[in-house]
Amino acid sequence: NMSSAEKKFQKYEPFYLSPSPRRKTSAEIISEARRSLRSVKTQRPFTPRYEERQLFGPTSCRTSADRPPSSFSLHARHFETADSRPGSGKRLSPLEHKPKLPICPDPDLDTSPPLPKPPADPLELNRTSTARARLFKAGSLGMLPPMMQPEERSQKVSETVAKVIFLDDVIRVPDIIQGNTGCQCHLVSSPLKMKTMKQEFFPMSSTVPSQLRDGSERGTRHLPHHLSTNTLSCNINRIKVKLLPLINAYDQSLVSECTEESFVWKSRIIPVLQELESPTHGNSLEQLCDACDRLHRILDESNLLGRKCRRRAILLKTLFKLIDMGSDQLNLQLTRLILALSVTGNNLLNVCKLIFKISRSENNDSLFQNSSIIDSLLSVLCSENIFSIAEALLYCMGTLKFLSGNSSILKLLQNKGAVSILLHLTKKLNDANRLDKTNFTISGHILVQLTATLRNLADLPQSRLEFLSNSGFPELCVILEQHSNDKDICMNVARVLRFSLDFHCGCVSTISIFDHCYSVFQAISNNPRLKQDLVVRIVFTLGNLTAKNNEAREQFFTEKGSVDTLLGLFHTYLEMGFTPEDCSKDCRQNNQRRPSEVEDVLIKLIRVLANLSIHPTVGTALASKQECIDLLVKVLEYKSIDECEELVINAAATINNLSYYPAENSVVRAKQLHIAELLLRLLLSNNMEAVLEATRVFGNFSQTKEIRDFILQKHVYKFMTVLLDSKNQDVCFSACGVLINLTADKTSRTILREGGIQKLIDCLRDFGPVDWQLAGLVCKTLWNYSEESAAFSFGEEETKSLLQLLSVFLDENIATHWNLSEDFKEFHKACWETEFVPVAQKLMNRIQNQYSVLEPLGTPS
């Protein structure tokens, strides 16, 4: 006798392959997604690799006249020896007369600097020659001051300070404060410093007496009336107390610094320079490179790098001469040392050009890999005022772009923090272009190189985390927004996003919440000036964004005009490459050809629609959109699986996702009969993936009586029965879904007598222990089939075999005894408990209760 629960179970309606309205378990959700909605994968867009290294490739949108050159010549004469100031344009010959300072000054001679002389009478000046007139300049100091020992200088301070005078609101103070070795007076240039010193040392004097400004008495300088001799003496004493410690400290540090540098220069630097200045005297290339390396090490140890060395011009002149030797290995050593000496202006530009020229040859990659020149290049990118060295920055970025094409150097760049440095530079350029378009053109040239380097770095998994931590994706979207008409930049940015979003789910979450991301993509896709190779990458990126993130799907759909933009592109490219004559011609010429550029765009567009339709709201809206369904149907009408496999399969997968939503206004359901006829071609093909997609669509469509009748009329059920022999679990799963819906009609259940029962039992035996979802689906099909009476449904051998399998698979110890990972073992057990056990237990009870009247099935006539 059956229990009340079993009797109640027998009254249930047959199983259908349709979503249940009750709350689903996690296993049911996964099972439901498996048999209906799926994201669509596709191949990466083809990216050509150019053999020749250039700033801008042969497909660049920039003409040769509008872009900086990649080829040029550089020699020593292009560099400026006087790096601290611009060249005069003409070299002057040295004077024959060389004045000498007195070595032993006469102690009785008054060598103190005289006070400035008043201007000479203009009438007298007119009587003299122009050459002699120079001798009458006011303020002439006469003879040069003698050399003085440090201890003598302190004694001389009191005498010099006593000569402090007022000169039109400018106070003269001992020049010894400024670091000069003499004691002549010097004008303090800082107004704040002058005012402070006047108020501190001469508090009673706030202004210069008017008589000092009187033209009639300009030649005579008088002290103010209120300054007495005692007052001046007191102020001088105060100056001495405050200035003497400073003077002594400065003297000591100056003497120590000069002495130390002089010692290093004579004992260590000069010998190395002598090696470099005579390269023809038997010094080999390796010896010269070693000398450069030793010179760099000596300067570094002596803290003389940068602009600290007083004889820096001599160093640069020696290094510049060696450039003409034409050795890439030596030149790379030279440029490393020259950059370490902090050259600027034209020299910095030429050094970056020279490094760029060396990097154009892949054979020199090993030189960069074994040198620290990359650190020097990255330091150039960190300059504060980037537009003052914009052209040098361009060639520096070009070098890094070339080097990043080498996998070993690429990892080296990543380890040195290149991603964060480049993104910081990107932000500088974006901020500058946002405020002012003055440097927009050169910024565009730099960004072409920069984004190409980021494109290569984005291929490393470690770099993608740095894109997240440095807010890289928002900055890339800003680049797209500002340079939407620049195909070169947009192409590189699209490639960066493509690489970064391929495998990193976190990147999807980051970019999906960026406000302007989708609007920027939409604007670029609508730009008629951009070519197909850029559009295909933008659409491919959108497909990546919507592949795994439901929030991204919803946000894109709610962006104004987003779906219309996609469908507009779909229609445009469909018209560009789709005519029945062209299709048949392509098929005859080459059945295995690669997709054309137009087809590649269509493949990526359809993928976006398929991924969007996974979201319930978006999917329902797309299923009711006439234009969307018409375009997908047109693909199935005009393209065969032999012509473009990926395009047809993507179209079928999108229709499968949209057919999942049985809304009343669904255009898919309204056209389902016509679509079913088109899908018959896929069922008859030799492409198992195409067969699988068509079977999935029939699984959704067969919930309606119209399609079930079509399946019976066209003998589609025979295909489903044959598919049960497939070794592919997904194919068996989809075929079982169609058979479940067919057996829901009592008049259709006899179709399983044509060998279908045994195939279902074999499918249960083969896949049950490893796929409890499929095993449960087989049991549901057998349950529907045996609803009238198990005694008349199964033969004796089929019954025994089925009961034996069910009793074994219902044993928990046996069912869960599989070597699986802990995570998958938990899911496997959940599927066994929820998907298989309930229906298998009741199927076995039904068969056992009717076993006495079971008879084997006869062979159908």
HELIX and SHEET records of a PDB file:
HELIX    1   1 SER A    4  GLN A   10  1                                   7    
HELIX    2   2 SER A   26  ARG A   35  1                                  10    
HELIX    3   3 SER A   64  ASP A   66  5                                   3    
HELIX    4   4 ALA A   76  HIS A   78  5                                   3    
HELIX    5   5 PRO A  122  ASN A  126  1                                   5    
HELIX    6   6 THR A  130  ALA A  133  1                                   4    
HELIX    7   7 ARG A  134  PHE A  136  5                                   3    
HELIX    8   8 PRO A  150  VAL A  161  1                                  12    
HELIX    9   9 ASP A  175  GLN A  178  5                                   4    
HELIX   10  10 PRO A  191  PHE A  201  1                                  11    
HELIX   11  11 SER A  210  ARG A  213  5                                   4    
HELIX   12  12 GLY A  215  GLU A  217  5                                   3    
HELIX   13  13 THR A  229  VAL A  264  1                                  36    
HELIX   14  14 TRP A  265  ILE A  269  3                                   5    
HELIX   15  15 ILE A  270  GLU A  277  1                                   8    
HELIX   16  16 LEU A  285  GLU A  301  1                                  17    
HELIX   17  17 ARG A  312  LEU A  322  1                                  11    
HELIX   18  18 ILE A  323  MET A  325  5                                   3    
HELIX   19  19 ASP A  328  ALA A  340  1                                  13    
HELIX   20  20 GLY A  345  SER A  359  1                                  15    
HELIX   21  21 GLU A  362  ASN A  364  5                                   3    
HELIX   22  22 ASP A  365  GLN A  369  1                                   5    
HELIX   23  23 ILE A  373  LEU A  381  1                                   9    
HELIX   24  24 ILE A  386  ILE A  389  5                                   4    
HELIX   25  25 ALA A  390  LEU A  403  1                                  14    
HELIX   26  26 SER A  407  ASN A  415  1                                   9    
HELIX   27  27 ALA A  418  LEU A  435  1                                  18    
HELIX   28  28 PHE A  440  LEU A  457  1                                  18    
HELIX   29  29 PRO A  461  SER A  469  1                                   9    
HELIX   30  30 GLY A  472  GLN A  482  1                                  11    
HELIX   31  31 LYS A  487  PHE A  503  1                                  17    
HELIX   32  32 CYS A  505  SER A  512  1                                   8    
HELIX   33  33 CYS A  517  SER A  525  1                                   9    
HELIX   34  34 GLN A  532  LEU A  545  1                                  14    
HELIX   35  35 ASN A  550  THR A  558  1                                   9    
HELIX   36  36 SER A  562  GLY A  577  1                                  16    
HELIX   37  37 PRO A  580  GLN A  589  1                                  10    
HELIX   38  38 GLU A  597  LEU A  612  1                                  16    
HELIX   39  39 PRO A  616  ALA A  623  1                                   8    
HELIX   40  40 GLN A  626  TYR A  638  1                                  13    
HELIX   41  41 GLU A  645  LEU A  658  1                                  14    
HELIX   42  42 VAL A  667  ALA A  670  1                                   4    
HELIX   43  43 GLN A  672  LEU A  683  1                                  12    
HELIX   44  44 MET A  688  PHE A  701  1                                  14    
HELIX   45  45 LYS A  705  GLN A  713  1                                   9    
HELIX   46  46 VAL A  716  LEU A  723  1                                   8    
HELIX   47  47 GLN A  729  LEU A  742  1                                  14    
HELIX   48  48 LYS A  746  ARG A  753  5                                   8    
HELIX   49  49 GLY A  756  PHE A  767  1                                  12    
HELIX   50  50 TRP A  772  TYR A  785  1                                  14    
HELIX   51  51 ALA A  790  PHE A  792  5                                   3    
HELIX   52  52 GLU A  796  PHE A  809  1                                  14    
HELIX   53  53 GLU A  812  ALA A  815  1                                   4    
HELIX   54  54 GLU A  822  CYS A  831  1                                  10    
HELIX   55  55 TRP A  832  PHE A  836  3                                   5    
HELIX   56  56 VAL A  837  ASN A  849  1                                  13    
HELIX   57  57 TYR A  851  VAL A  853  5                                   3    
SHEET    1   A 3 PHE A 166  LEU A 167  0                                        
SHEET    2   A 3 VAL A 170  PRO A 174 -1                                        
SHEET    3   A 3 CYS A 185  LEU A 187 -1                                        
END                                                                             
